Amino acid sequence: MSKRTDRPLRLGVNIDHVATLRNARGGRDPDPARAAKLAQQAGADGITLHLREDRRHIMDADLPAVMAAVTLPINLEMAATDEMQAIALKYKPHAVCIVPERREERTTEGGLDVIADAQRLTDYIAPLRAAGSRVSLFIAPDEAQVEAAARVGAQVVELHVGAYCDFCTDGRDAECDRELRRLFSAAARAEELGLEVHAGHGLNFSNVGPIAAIPEVVELNIGHFLIGEAVFIGLDAALREMRRQMALARM
């Protein structure tokens, strides 16, 4: 299914769960801005953080602190609310990734329904682009959603690979292969439409290879696994091993 590509593949590191650890006890430690600096030193290509409406991990003050701590591009994940748009317009991060968000979920479940929310997203995206942020939509690997993302003005789509990761973890090989085919098809269609293609959600050392091998994908955003692995081997070692696995997939 895969074909060799020499296209560079970036690694965006999501530092949300450093803040989760901090918030479990309160106080200042561990500091997400320090994690961002360590990630930059270890070779990350960007820093992602998700400012949720309920502030369960990243807090408002973390965004400017992280932006001041590193020279890497900042990718702000957020729901399509007026509050979050105002924050993004104030700080003007390099990129804004619009994600669905429900208060009761543990993590982001599924992708945006761009088709059903096309007019609102069109109006929502325009001022973010005007402010200079690249706008990404977090969507399922569905060609119709990809096409809708292009119509509403997104510049990037981030393909939700969570179903693929779950199927592979559960040993459901046929479903894993089917989901991977969907990801290849969605990525190819996105590039045809002039969209940049990213992927993320649930990636680890074991399952990242087939996703990294999708030739149109130019960025992976990985957080929970890397922060968890850092508990055992350190953030530097975790990032370097992920970069190694990504490079192997492109050989």
Secondary structure, DSSP 8 states (H G I E B T S, - for coil): ---------EEEEE-HHHHHHHHHH-SS-S-HHHHHHHHHHTT-SEEEEE--TT-SSS-TTHHHHHHHH--S-EEEEE-S-HHHHHHHHHH--SEEEE----TT-SS--S---TTTTHHHHHHHHHHHHHTT-EEEEEE-S-HHHHHHHHHHT-SEEEEE-HHHHHHHHTT-HHHHHHHHHHHHHHHHHHHHTT-EEEEESS--TTTHHHHHT-TTEEEEEE-HHHHHHHHHH-HHHHHHHHHHHHHHHT-
